[in-house]
Amino acid sequence: MDSSSVTSKGQVTIPKDIRRELGIRQGSRVAFRVRKGKAELRVLRRAPQQAASGFGMLAVRRRHLPANFDVATLFGRTRRSGA
């Protein structure tokens, strides 16, 4: 059985294994009630799962740029100031 300490504000950290098993994430809604001298926690709403990153979510139709691509070539010739 996992246990946690109660802070001075009455807050308790739900152990990671229990959060994972119940699908509790940031933004989830939970409810508490006392029944026969025991506290019950019920998950009311699970937060939607968020992607860790957006990499690869969009399809690219164009060719990829080479790693040594020089962005300055897009602007053509540049003027030098003071000349």
C-alpha positions in Angstrom: 0.0 0.0 0.0 1.4 3.4 -1.0 1.2 6.3 1.4 1.7 10.1 1.3 2.0 12.9 3.7 -0.6 15.7 4.1 0.7 19.3 3.7 -0.3 22.2 5.9 -2.8 23.1 3.2 -4.4 19.7 3.3 -2.9 18.6 0.0 -1.8 15.0 -0.7 0.2 13.7 -3.6 -1.4 10.7 -5.4 1.4 8.1 -5.9 2.6 7.7 -9.5 1.5 4.1 -9.9 -2.0 4.9 -8.8 -2.3 7.9 -11.1 -1.1 5.8 -14.0 -3.5 3.0 -13.2 -6.5 5.3 -12.9 -5.5 7.5 -15.8 -5.2 10.7 -13.7 -3.2 13.5 -15.3 -2.9 17.2 -14.9 -6.4 18.6 -15.5 -8.3 15.4 -14.4 -11.3 15.9 -12.1 -11.6 13.7 -9.0 -14.2 13.6 -6.2 -13.9 12.5 -2.6 -16.4 11.2 -0.1 -16.3 9.5 3.3 -18.1 6.1 3.6 -18.1 4.0 6.7 -15.1 5.9 8.1 -13.0 5.5 4.9 -12.2 8.1 2.3 -13.0 7.2 -1.3 -11.5 8.9 -4.4 -13.4 8.7 -7.7 -12.2 9.9 -11.1 -14.9 12.1 -12.6 -13.1 13.1 -15.8 -9.8 12.2 -17.2 -7.8 14.9 -18.9 -7.2 14.3 -22.6 -3.8 12.9 -23.3 -1.4 15.4 -24.8 1.3 14.6 -27.2 4.9 14.8 -25.9 5.9 16.9 -28.9 4.4 17.9 -32.2 7.2 16.4 -34.2 6.0 14.4 -37.1 2.3 15.4 -36.7 2.1 17.3 -40.0 2.8 15.7 -43.4 5.3 17.4 -45.6 4.7 17.3 -49.4 7.9 19.1 -50.4 11.4 17.8 -50.4 13.3 18.3 -47.1 16.0 20.8 -47.0 19.6 19.6 -46.7 21.3 20.1 -43.4 23.8 22.5 -44.9 21.2 24.7 -46.5 22.0 28.5 -46.3 18.9 30.6 -45.6 20.6 33.7 -47.0 20.4 32.2 -50.5 16.6 32.8 -50.3 17.1 36.6 -50.2 19.5 36.8 -53.2 22.1 39.5 -53.2 22.1 41.8 -50.2 23.2 45.4 -50.2 26.0 46.5 -48.0 25.4 49.6 -45.9 27.9 52.5 -46.1 29.2 51.5 -49.6 
